[in-house]
Amino acid sequence: GSERPGSEKPRRGNAVSDSLTWSALAGVAALSTAPHQEARFLLPTGACVYALASRRAAALAPARRRRAYLVYALVHATVGGFYALVHQAGVAPCVRHLAGAPRPAAGE
């Protein structure tokens, strides 16, 4: 009607987006208080973050979207490679060592 351009009320966030944002932030905040922190404990917040990012990715031009997916794939391949090769490289020898260790006798 009679409203002038630029005098619109500020747009409120989408209720779903707001819920996803607060869920992700609450998850990160709660996990940040734990004394033993590893990246895998942040995985539950990933669903919220990916859902929020997918809306923005869908709005990108096709060339930028392809570039964003390439960066996404490279980051995850790098992190996956790190955990598969470097992180697990310390765990597997330790487990083999523990498997060969003498077991304590009953009652000790």
Backbone as XML, in Angstrom:
<?xml version="1.0"?>
<chain id="A" units="angstrom">
  <residue number="1" name="GLY">
    <atom name="N" x="0.677" y="-1.151" z="0.000"/>
    <atom name="CA" x="0.000" y="0.000" z="0.000"/>
    <atom name="C" x="0.751" y="1.277" z="0.000"/>
  </residue>
  <residue number="2" name="SER">
    <atom name="N" x="0.628" y="1.981" z="1.133"/>
    <atom name="CA" x="1.110" y="3.348" z="1.202"/>
    <atom name="C" x="2.547" y="3.447" z="1.729"/>
  </residue>
  <residue number="3" name="GLU">
    <atom name="N" x="3.217" y="2.319" z="1.926"/>
    <atom name="CA" x="4.587" y="2.350" z="2.441"/>
    <atom name="C" x="5.548" y="2.799" z="1.360"/>
  </residue>
  <residue number="4" name="ARG">
    <atom name="N" x="6.503" y="3.605" z="1.760"/>
    <atom name="CA" x="7.528" y="4.063" z="0.824"/>
    <atom name="C" x="8.600" y="3.002" z="0.676"/>
  </residue>
  <residue number="5" name="PRO">
    <atom name="N" x="9.283" y="2.961" z="-0.475"/>
    <atom name="CA" x="10.382" y="2.003" z="-0.636"/>
    <atom name="C" x="11.446" y="2.246" z="0.424"/>
  </residue>
  <residue number="6" name="GLY">
    <atom name="N" x="11.979" y="1.159" z="0.972"/>
    <atom name="CA" x="13.008" y="1.265" z="1.988"/>
    <atom name="C" x="12.467" y="1.367" z="3.401"/>
  </residue>
  <residue number="7" name="SER">
    <atom name="N" x="11.138" y="1.460" z="3.543"/>
    <atom name="CA" x="10.569" y="1.576" z="4.885"/>
    <atom name="C" x="9.990" y="0.245" z="5.362"/>
  </residue>
  <residue number="8" name="GLU">
    <atom name="N" x="10.327" y="-0.851" z="4.670"/>
    <atom name="CA" x="9.808" y="-2.157" z="5.059"/>
    <atom name="C" x="10.400" y="-2.571" z="6.404"/>
  </residue>
  <residue number="9" name="LYS">
    <atom name="N" x="9.660" y="-3.412" z="7.095"/>
    <atom name="CA" x="10.158" y="-3.948" z="8.357"/>
    <atom name="C" x="11.324" y="-4.901" z="8.043"/>
  </residue>
  <residue number="10" name="PRO">
    <atom name="N" x="12.309" y="-4.987" z="8.954"/>
    <atom name="CA" x="13.390" y="-5.946" z="8.732"/>
    <atom name="C" x="12.829" y="-7.357" z="8.642"/>
  </residue>
  <residue number="11" name="ARG">
    <atom name="N" x="13.355" y="-8.129" z="7.701"/>
    <atom name="CA" x="12.879" y="-9.492" z="7.484"/>
    <atom name="C" x="13.342" y="-10.397" z="8.609"/>
  </residue>
  <residue number="12" name="ARG">
    <atom name="N" x="12.411" y="-11.084" z="9.232"/>
    <atom name="CA" x="12.762" y="-12.026" z="10.294"/>
    <atom name="C" x="13.255" y="-13.313" z="9.660"/>
  </residue>
  <residue number="13" name="GLY">
    <atom name="N" x="14.102" y="-14.008" z="10.381"/>
    <atom name="CA" x="14.640" y="-15.266" z="9.881"/>
    <atom name="C" x="13.572" y="-16.340" z="9.769"/>
  </residue>
  <residue number="14" name="ASN">
    <atom name="N" x="13.828" y="-17.278" z="8.924"/>
    <atom name="CA" x="12.961" y="-18.428" z="8.763"/>
    <atom name="C" x="13.038" y="-19.257" z="10.049"/>
  </residue>
  <residue number="15" name="ALA">
    <atom name="N" x="11.910" y="-19.733" z="10.550"/>
    <atom name="CA" x="11.887" y="-20.480" z="11.812"/>
    <atom name="C" x="12.754" y="-21.742" z="11.732"/>
  </residue>
  <residue number="16" name="VAL">
    <atom name="N" x="12.753" y="-22.413" z="10.594"/>
    <atom name="CA" x="13.574" y="-23.615" z="10.439"/>
    <atom name="C" x="15.048" y="-23.246" z="10.457"/>
  </residue>
  <residue number="17" name="SER">
    <atom name="N" x="15.424" y="-22.199" z="9.729"/>
    <atom name="CA" x="16.811" y="-21.764" z="9.720"/>
    <atom name="C" x="17.261" y="-21.336" z="11.110"/>
  </residue>
  <residue number="18" name="ASP">
    <atom name="N" x="16.404" y="-20.621" z="11.807"/>
    <atom name="CA" x="16.740" y="-20.203" z="13.168"/>
    <atom name="C" x="16.950" y="-21.414" z="14.069"/>
  </residue>
  <residue number="19" name="SER">
    <atom name="N" x="16.075" y="-22.405" z="13.963"/>
    <atom name="CA" x="16.202" y="-23.613" z="14.785"/>
    <atom name="C" x="17.489" y="-24.368" z="14.463"/>
  </residue>
  <residue number="20" name="LEU">
    <atom name="N" x="17.795" y="-24.495" z="13.172"/>
    <atom name="CA" x="19.025" y="-25.179" z="12.776"/>
    <atom name="C" x="20.256" y="-24.439" z="13.279"/>
  </residue>
  <residue number="21" name="THR">
    <atom name="N" x="20.242" y="-23.119" z="13.166"/>
    <atom name="CA" x="21.373" y="-22.316" z="13.621"/>
    <atom name="C" x="21.587" y="-22.489" z="15.111"/>
  </residue>
  <residue number="22" name="TRP">
    <atom name="N" x="20.516" y="-22.359" z="15.888"/>
    <atom name="CA" x="20.646" y="-22.490" z="17.338"/>
    <atom name="C" x="21.012" y="-23.909" z="17.744"/>
  </residue>
  <residue number="23" name="SER">
    <atom name="N" x="20.529" y="-24.909" z="17.022"/>
    <atom name="CA" x="20.890" y="-26.289" z="17.331"/>
    <atom name="C" x="22.378" y="-26.525" z="17.109"/>
  </residue>
  <residue number="24" name="ALA">
    <atom name="N" x="22.887" y="-26.020" z="15.998"/>
    <atom name="CA" x="24.318" y="-26.181" z="15.713"/>
    <atom name="C" x="25.159" y="-25.440" z="16.743"/>
  </residue>
  <residue number="25" name="LEU">
    <atom name="N" x="24.794" y="-24.205" z="17.054"/>
    <atom name="CA" x="25.548" y="-23.419" z="18.034"/>
    <atom name="C" x="25.489" y="-24.049" z="19.422"/>
  </residue>
  <residue number="26" name="ALA">
    <atom name="N" x="24.330" y="-24.543" z="19.816"/>
    <atom name="CA" x="24.193" y="-25.177" z="21.128"/>
    <atom name="C" x="25.034" y="-26.449" z="21.191"/>
  </residue>
  <residue number="27" name="GLY">
    <atom name="N" x="25.037" y="-27.209" z="20.109"/>
    <atom name="CA" x="25.849" y="-28.431" z="20.069"/>
    <atom name="C" x="27.332" y="-28.137" z="20.201"/>
  </residue>
  <residue number="28" name="VAL">
    <atom name="N" x="27.807" y="-27.144" z="19.462"/>
    <atom name="CA" x="29.221" y="-26.770" z="19.541"/>
    <atom name="C" x="29.555" y="-26.235" z="20.932"/>
  </residue>
  <residue number="29" name="ALA">
    <atom name="N" x="28.679" y="-25.413" z="21.493"/>
    <atom name="CA" x="28.918" y="-24.858" z="22.830"/>
    <atom name="C" x="28.964" y="-25.967" z="23.878"/>
  </residue>
  <residue number="30" name="ALA">
    <atom name="N" x="28.036" y="-26.901" z="23.809"/>
    <atom name="CA" x="28.007" y="-27.999" z="24.784"/>
    <atom name="C" x="29.245" y="-28.880" z="24.645"/>
  </residue>
  <residue number="31" name="LEU">
    <atom name="N" x="29.622" y="-29.197" z="23.421"/>
    <atom name="CA" x="30.785" y="-30.055" z="23.218"/>
    <atom name="C" x="32.086" y="-29.346" z="23.564"/>
  </residue>
  <residue number="32" name="SER">
    <atom name="N" x="32.093" y="-28.030" z="23.505"/>
    <atom name="CA" x="33.296" y="-27.275" z="23.836"/>
    <atom name="C" x="33.610" y="-27.318" z="25.327"/>
  </residue>
  <residue number="33" name="THR">
    <atom name="N" x="32.646" y="-27.676" z="26.141"/>
    <atom name="CA" x="32.884" y="-27.754" z="27.581"/>
    <atom name="C" x="33.503" y="-29.085" z="27.988"/>
  </residue>
  <residue number="34" name="ALA">
    <atom name="N" x="33.494" y="-30.068" z="27.095"/>
    <atom name="CA" x="34.048" y="-31.389" z="27.415"/>
    <atom name="C" x="35.565" y="-31.323" z="27.480"/>
  </residue>
  <residue number="35" name="PRO">
    <atom name="N" x="36.175" y="-32.028" z="28.449"/>
    <atom name="CA" x="37.632" y="-31.966" z="28.579"/>
    <atom name="C" x="38.367" y="-32.686" z="27.444"/>
  </residue>
  <residue number="36" name="HIS">
    <atom name="N" x="37.786" y="-33.725" z="26.882"/>
    <atom name="CA" x="38.442" y="-34.479" z="25.810"/>
    <atom name="C" x="37.733" y="-34.148" z="24.501"/>
  </residue>
  <residue number="37" name="GLN">
    <atom name="N" x="38.353" y="-33.325" z="23.688"/>
    <atom name="CA" x="37.699" y="-32.857" z="22.466"/>
    <atom name="C" x="38.355" y="-33.467" z="21.236"/>
  </residue>
  <residue number="38" name="GLU">
    <atom name="N" x="37.540" y="-33.985" z="20.372"/>
    <atom name="CA" x="37.982" y="-34.478" z="19.075"/>
    <atom name="C" x="36.981" y="-34.004" z="18.032"/>
  </residue>
  <residue number="39" name="ALA">
    <atom name="N" x="37.456" y="-33.893" z="16.818"/>
    <atom name="CA" x="36.589" y="-33.408" z="15.737"/>
    <atom name="C" x="35.371" y="-34.299" z="15.531"/>
  </residue>
  <residue number="40" name="ARG">
    <atom name="N" x="35.496" y="-35.586" z="15.778"/>
    <atom name="CA" x="34.367" y="-36.497" z="15.530"/>
    <atom name="C" x="33.172" y="-36.197" z="16.422"/>
  </residue>
  <residue number="41" name="PHE">
    <atom name="N" x="33.397" y="-35.559" z="17.569"/>
    <atom name="CA" x="32.288" y="-35.227" z="18.455"/>
    <atom name="C" x="31.452" y="-34.070" z="17.903"/>
  </residue>
  <residue number="42" name="LEU">
    <atom name="N" x="31.973" y="-33.373" z="16.911"/>
    <atom name="CA" x="31.216" y="-32.286" z="16.295"/>
    <atom name="C" x="30.306" y="-32.786" z="15.173"/>
  </residue>
  <residue number="43" name="LEU">
    <atom name="N" x="30.428" y="-34.052" z="14.805"/>
    <atom name="CA" x="29.628" y="-34.592" z="13.698"/>
    <atom name="C" x="28.122" y="-34.411" z="13.873"/>
  </residue>
  <residue number="44" name="PRO">
    <atom name="N" x="27.562" y="-34.543" z="15.086"/>
    <atom name="CA" x="26.109" y="-34.325" z="15.198"/>
    <atom name="C" x="25.664" y="-32.923" z="14.782"/>
  </residue>
  <residue number="45" name="THR">
    <atom name="N" x="26.527" y="-31.949" z="14.887"/>
    <atom name="CA" x="26.143" y="-30.599" z="14.478"/>
    <atom name="C" x="26.225" y="-30.432" z="12.956"/>
  </residue>
  <residue number="46" name="GLY">
    <atom name="N" x="26.884" y="-31.365" z="12.286"/>
    <atom name="CA" x="27.065" y="-31.278" z="10.841"/>
    <atom name="C" x="25.761" y="-31.228" z="10.067"/>
  </residue>
  <residue number="47" name="ALA">
    <atom name="N" x="24.783" y="-31.996" z="10.487"/>
    <atom name="CA" x="23.502" y="-32.022" z="9.766"/>
    <atom name="C" x="22.869" y="-30.636" z="9.724"/>
  </residue>
  <residue number="48" name="CYS">
    <atom name="N" x="22.908" y="-29.931" z="10.840"/>
    <atom name="CA" x="22.343" y="-28.577" z="10.889"/>
    <atom name="C" x="23.116" y="-27.631" z="9.977"/>
  </residue>
  <residue number="49" name="VAL">
    <atom name="N" x="24.431" y="-27.711" z="10.057"/>
    <atom name="CA" x="25.272" y="-26.822" z="9.253"/>
    <atom name="C" x="25.078" y="-27.112" z="7.763"/>
  </residue>
  <residue number="50" name="TYR">
    <atom name="N" x="25.023" y="-28.394" z="7.390"/>
    <atom name="CA" x="24.845" y="-28.749" z="5.975"/>
    <atom name="C" x="23.485" y="-28.304" z="5.466"/>
  </residue>
  <residue number="51" name="ALA">
    <atom name="N" x="22.451" y="-28.448" z="6.287"/>
    <atom name="CA" x="21.120" y="-28.008" z="5.865"/>
    <atom name="C" x="21.101" y="-26.499" z="5.626"/>
  </residue>
  <residue number="52" name="LEU">
    <atom name="N" x="21.759" y="-25.748" z="6.499"/>
    <atom name="CA" x="21.826" y="-24.295" z="6.314"/>
    <atom name="C" x="22.633" y="-23.935" z="5.070"/>
  </residue>
  <residue number="53" name="ALA">
    <atom name="N" x="23.746" y="-24.626" z="4.866"/>
    <atom name="CA" x="24.604" y="-24.330" z="3.718"/>
    <atom name="C" x="23.947" y="-24.727" z="2.401"/>
  </residue>
  <residue number="54" name="SER">
    <atom name="N" x="23.117" y="-25.759" z="2.405"/>
    <atom name="CA" x="22.511" y="-26.217" z="1.153"/>
    <atom name="C" x="21.597" y="-25.156" z="0.541"/>
  </residue>
  <residue number="55" name="ARG">
    <atom name="N" x="20.931" y="-24.384" z="1.388"/>
    <atom name="CA" x="20.069" y="-23.317" z="0.867"/>
    <atom name="C" x="20.897" y="-22.257" z="0.154"/>
  </residue>
  <residue number="56" name="ARG">
    <atom name="N" x="22.045" y="-21.925" z="0.730"/>
    <atom name="CA" x="22.913" y="-20.919" z="0.104"/>
    <atom name="C" x="23.552" y="-21.480" z="-1.158"/>
  </residue>
  <residue number="57" name="ALA">
    <atom name="N" x="23.933" y="-22.757" z="-1.118"/>
    <atom name="CA" x="24.571" y="-23.370" z="-2.285"/>
    <atom name="C" x="23.584" y="-23.427" z="-3.458"/>
  </residue>
  <residue number="58" name="ALA">
    <atom name="N" x="22.328" y="-23.704" z="-3.181"/>
    <atom name="CA" x="21.320" y="-23.778" z="-4.243"/>
    <atom name="C" x="21.124" y="-22.426" z="-4.916"/>
  </residue>
  <residue number="59" name="ALA">
    <atom name="N" x="21.388" y="-21.340" z="-4.199"/>
    <atom name="CA" x="21.200" y="-19.997" z="-4.748"/>
    <atom name="C" x="22.407" y="-19.525" z="-5.567"/>
  </residue>
  <residue number="60" name="LEU">
    <atom name="N" x="23.511" y="-20.260" z="-5.518"/>
    <atom name="CA" x="24.707" y="-19.856" z="-6.262"/>
    <atom name="C" x="24.533" y="-20.084" z="-7.757"/>
  </residue>
  <residue number="61" name="ALA">
    <atom name="N" x="25.249" y="-19.302" z="-8.532"/>
    <atom name="CA" x="25.280" y="-19.522" z="-9.980"/>
    <atom name="C" x="25.965" y="-20.872" z="-10.222"/>
  </residue>
  <residue number="62" name="PRO">
    <atom name="N" x="25.628" y="-21.574" z="-11.322"/>
    <atom name="CA" x="26.185" y="-22.912" z="-11.558"/>
    <atom name="C" x="27.713" y="-22.987" z="-11.483"/>
  </residue>
  <residue number="63" name="ALA">
    <atom name="N" x="28.419" y="-22.020" z="-12.041"/>
    <atom name="CA" x="29.887" y="-22.071" z="-12.019"/>
    <atom name="C" x="30.409" y="-21.940" z="-10.589"/>
  </residue>
  <residue number="64" name="ARG">
    <atom name="N" x="29.834" y="-21.053" z="-9.814"/>
    <atom name="CA" x="30.251" y="-20.887" z="-8.417"/>
    <atom name="C" x="29.866" y="-22.096" z="-7.585"/>
  </residue>
  <residue number="65" name="ARG">
    <atom name="N" x="28.726" y="-22.707" z="-7.899"/>
    <atom name="CA" x="28.288" y="-23.900" z="-7.181"/>
    <atom name="C" x="29.261" y="-25.043" z="-7.408"/>
  </residue>
  <residue number="66" name="ARG">
    <atom name="N" x="29.694" y="-25.230" z="-8.664"/>
    <atom name="CA" x="30.680" y="-26.285" z="-8.956"/>
    <atom name="C" x="31.972" y="-26.041" z="-8.195"/>
  </residue>
  <residue number="67" name="ARG">
    <atom name="N" x="32.409" y="-24.794" z="-8.161"/>
    <atom name="CA" x="33.637" y="-24.437" z="-7.431"/>
    <atom name="C" x="33.464" y="-24.708" z="-5.929"/>
  </residue>
  <residue number="68" name="ALA">
    <atom name="N" x="32.315" y="-24.375" z="-5.390"/>
    <atom name="CA" x="32.054" y="-24.618" z="-3.969"/>
    <atom name="C" x="32.057" y="-26.109" z="-3.665"/>
  </residue>
  <residue number="69" name="TYR">
    <atom name="N" x="31.453" y="-26.916" z="-4.544"/>
    <atom name="CA" x="31.451" y="-28.365" z="-4.333"/>
    <atom name="C" x="32.860" y="-28.941" z="-4.446"/>
  </residue>
  <residue number="70" name="LEU">
    <atom name="N" x="33.672" y="-28.392" z="-5.335"/>
    <atom name="CA" x="35.054" y="-28.855" z="-5.475"/>
    <atom name="C" x="35.841" y="-28.555" z="-4.199"/>
  </residue>
  <residue number="71" name="VAL">
    <atom name="N" x="35.701" y="-27.354" z="-3.665"/>
    <atom name="CA" x="36.378" y="-26.997" z="-2.412"/>
    <atom name="C" x="35.897" y="-27.911" z="-1.291"/>
  </residue>
  <residue number="72" name="TYR">
    <atom name="N" x="34.592" y="-28.137" z="-1.221"/>
    <atom name="CA" x="34.013" y="-29.029" z="-0.209"/>
    <atom name="C" x="34.636" y="-30.424" z="-0.309"/>
  </residue>
  <residue number="73" name="ALA">
    <atom name="N" x="34.700" y="-30.956" z="-1.519"/>
    <atom name="CA" x="35.261" y="-32.297" z="-1.718"/>
    <atom name="C" x="36.741" y="-32.343" z="-1.349"/>
  </residue>
  <residue number="74" name="LEU">
    <atom name="N" x="37.501" y="-31.320" z="-1.718"/>
    <atom name="CA" x="38.927" y="-31.297" z="-1.403"/>
    <atom name="C" x="39.168" y="-31.210" z="0.103"/>
  </residue>
  <residue number="75" name="VAL">
    <atom name="N" x="38.410" y="-30.387" z="0.786"/>
    <atom name="CA" x="38.566" y="-30.270" z="2.241"/>
    <atom name="C" x="38.267" y="-31.606" z="2.914"/>
  </residue>
  <residue number="76" name="HIS">
    <atom name="N" x="37.168" y="-32.237" z="2.521"/>
    <atom name="CA" x="36.801" y="-33.499" z="3.161"/>
    <atom name="C" x="37.745" y="-34.632" z="2.777"/>
  </residue>
  <residue number="77" name="ALA">
    <atom name="N" x="38.261" y="-34.629" z="1.578"/>
    <atom name="CA" x="39.253" y="-35.644" z="1.196"/>
    <atom name="C" x="40.536" y="-35.457" z="2.006"/>
  </residue>
  <residue number="78" name="THR">
    <atom name="N" x="40.934" y="-34.217" z="2.215"/>
    <atom name="CA" x="42.132" y="-33.932" z="3.009"/>
    <atom name="C" x="41.950" y="-34.375" z="4.456"/>
  </residue>
  <residue number="79" name="VAL">
    <atom name="N" x="40.847" y="-34.004" z="5.055"/>
    <atom name="CA" x="40.581" y="-34.389" z="6.444"/>
    <atom name="C" x="40.442" y="-35.908" z="6.559"/>
  </residue>
  <residue number="80" name="GLY">
    <atom name="N" x="39.733" y="-36.524" z="5.619"/>
    <atom name="CA" x="39.599" y="-37.980" z="5.623"/>
    <atom name="C" x="40.942" y="-38.671" z="5.474"/>
  </residue>
  <residue number="81" name="GLY">
    <atom name="N" x="41.788" y="-38.148" z="4.594"/>
    <atom name="CA" x="43.131" y="-38.710" z="4.429"/>
    <atom name="C" x="43.951" y="-38.584" z="5.692"/>
  </residue>
  <residue number="82" name="PHE">
    <atom name="N" x="43.852" y="-37.437" z="6.354"/>
    <atom name="CA" x="44.578" y="-37.246" z="7.608"/>
    <atom name="C" x="44.155" y="-38.287" z="8.638"/>
  </residue>
  <residue number="83" name="TYR">
    <atom name="N" x="42.856" y="-38.432" z="8.839"/>
    <atom name="CA" x="42.396" y="-39.379" z="9.849"/>
    <atom name="C" x="42.700" y="-40.823" z="9.455"/>
  </residue>
  <residue number="84" name="ALA">
    <atom name="N" x="42.622" y="-41.144" z="8.183"/>
    <atom name="CA" x="42.893" y="-42.516" z="7.752"/>
    <atom name="C" x="44.376" y="-42.864" z="7.836"/>
  </residue>
  <residue number="85" name="LEU">
    <atom name="N" x="45.237" y="-41.930" z="7.475"/>
    <atom name="CA" x="46.666" y="-42.235" z="7.400"/>
    <atom name="C" x="47.446" y="-41.831" z="8.644"/>
  </residue>
  <residue number="86" name="VAL">
    <atom name="N" x="47.285" y="-40.613" z="9.098"/>
    <atom name="CA" x="48.112" y="-40.106" z="10.188"/>
    <atom name="C" x="47.537" y="-40.489" z="11.550"/>
  </residue>
  <residue number="87" name="HIS">
    <atom name="N" x="46.284" y="-40.169" z="11.766"/>
    <atom name="CA" x="45.668" y="-40.428" z="13.068"/>
    <atom name="C" x="45.617" y="-41.935" z="13.347"/>
  </residue>
  <residue number="88" name="GLN">
    <atom name="N" x="45.108" y="-42.703" z="12.413"/>
    <atom name="CA" x="44.999" y="-44.151" z="12.602"/>
    <atom name="C" x="46.365" y="-44.836" z="12.611"/>
  </residue>
  <residue number="89" name="ALA">
    <atom name="N" x="47.378" y="-44.193" z="12.040"/>
    <atom name="CA" x="48.713" y="-44.792" z="12.020"/>
    <atom name="C" x="49.237" y="-44.977" z="13.438"/>
  </residue>
  <residue number="90" name="GLY">
    <atom name="N" x="48.810" y="-44.158" z="14.358"/>
    <atom name="CA" x="49.215" y="-44.328" z="15.752"/>
    <atom name="C" x="48.333" y="-45.303" z="16.500"/>
  </residue>
  <residue number="91" name="VAL">
    <atom name="N" x="47.076" y="-45.407" z="16.118"/>
    <atom name="CA" x="46.135" y="-46.269" z="16.828"/>
    <atom name="C" x="46.392" y="-47.737" z="16.513"/>
  </residue>
  <residue number="92" name="ALA">
    <atom name="N" x="46.568" y="-48.080" z="15.244"/>
    <atom name="CA" x="46.723" y="-49.488" z="14.852"/>
    <atom name="C" x="47.937" y="-50.142" z="15.509"/>
  </residue>
  <residue number="93" name="PRO">
    <atom name="N" x="49.144" y="-49.545" z="15.497"/>
    <atom name="CA" x="50.269" y="-50.180" z="16.177"/>
    <atom name="C" x="50.044" y="-50.328" z="17.688"/>
  </residue>
  <residue number="94" name="CYS">
    <atom name="N" x="49.376" y="-49.367" z="18.285"/>
    <atom name="CA" x="49.092" y="-49.435" z="19.717"/>
    <atom name="C" x="48.174" y="-50.621" z="20.018"/>
  </residue>
  <residue number="95" name="VAL">
    <atom name="N" x="47.151" y="-50.815" z="19.210"/>
    <atom name="CA" x="46.221" y="-51.932" z="19.404"/>
    <atom name="C" x="46.947" y="-53.257" z="19.207"/>
  </residue>
  <residue number="96" name="ARG">
    <atom name="N" x="47.805" y="-53.333" z="18.182"/>
    <atom name="CA" x="48.580" y="-54.566" z="17.971"/>
    <atom name="C" x="49.482" y="-54.839" z="19.170"/>
  </residue>
  <residue number="97" name="HIS">
    <atom name="N" x="50.106" y="-53.802" z="19.709"/>
    <atom name="CA" x="50.971" y="-53.959" z="20.877"/>
    <atom name="C" x="50.169" y="-54.450" z="22.077"/>
  </residue>
  <residue number="98" name="LEU">
    <atom name="N" x="49.009" y="-53.838" z="22.301"/>
    <atom name="CA" x="48.176" y="-54.244" z="23.437"/>
    <atom name="C" x="47.650" y="-55.664" z="23.268"/>
  </residue>
  <residue number="99" name="ALA">
    <atom name="N" x="47.390" y="-56.078" z="22.039"/>
    <atom name="CA" x="46.899" y="-57.430" z="21.791"/>
    <atom name="C" x="47.959" y="-58.468" z="22.155"/>
  </residue>
  <residue number="100" name="GLY">
    <atom name="N" x="49.231" y="-58.112" z="21.998"/>
    <atom name="CA" x="50.315" y="-59.048" z="22.318"/>
    <atom name="C" x="50.809" y="-58.933" z="23.740"/>
  </residue>
  <residue number="101" name="ALA">
    <atom name="N" x="50.304" y="-57.983" z="24.516"/>
    <atom name="CA" x="50.742" y="-57.809" z="25.905"/>
    <atom name="C" x="50.207" y="-58.919" z="26.776"/>
  </residue>
  <residue number="102" name="PRO">
    <atom name="N" x="50.997" y="-59.314" z="27.771"/>
    <atom name="CA" x="50.501" y="-60.377" z="28.674"/>
    <atom name="C" x="49.295" y="-59.891" z="29.449"/>
  </residue>
  <residue number="103" name="ARG">
    <atom name="N" x="48.357" y="-60.789" z="29.672"/>
    <atom name="CA" x="47.140" y="-60.440" z="30.394"/>
    <atom name="C" x="47.371" y="-60.674" z="31.895"/>
  </residue>
  <residue number="104" name="PRO">
    <atom name="N" x="46.829" y="-59.795" z="32.738"/>
    <atom name="CA" x="46.994" y="-60.007" z="34.178"/>
    <atom name="C" x="46.217" y="-61.239" z="34.637"/>
  </residue>
  <residue number="105" name="ALA">
    <atom name="N" x="46.755" y="-61.934" z="35.584"/>
    <atom name="CA" x="46.082" y="-63.137" z="36.126"/>
    <atom name="C" x="44.842" y="-62.710" z="36.900"/>
  </residue>
  <residue number="106" name="ALA">
    <atom name="N" x="43.902" y="-63.596" z="37.005"/>
    <atom name="CA" x="42.656" y="-63.305" z="37.733"/>
    <atom name="C" x="42.981" y="-62.968" z="39.176"/>
  </residue>
  <residue number="107" name="GLY">
    <atom name="N" x="42.343" y="-61.952" z="39.699"/>
    <atom name="CA" x="42.542" y="-61.541" z="41.082"/>
    <atom name="C" x="43.676" y="-60.564" z="41.283"/>
  </residue>
  <residue number="108" name="GLU">
    <atom name="N" x="44.401" y="-60.206" z="40.260"/>
    <atom name="CA" x="45.494" y="-59.234" z="40.400"/>
    <atom name="C" x="45.011" y="-57.838" z="40.227"/>
  </residue>
</chain>
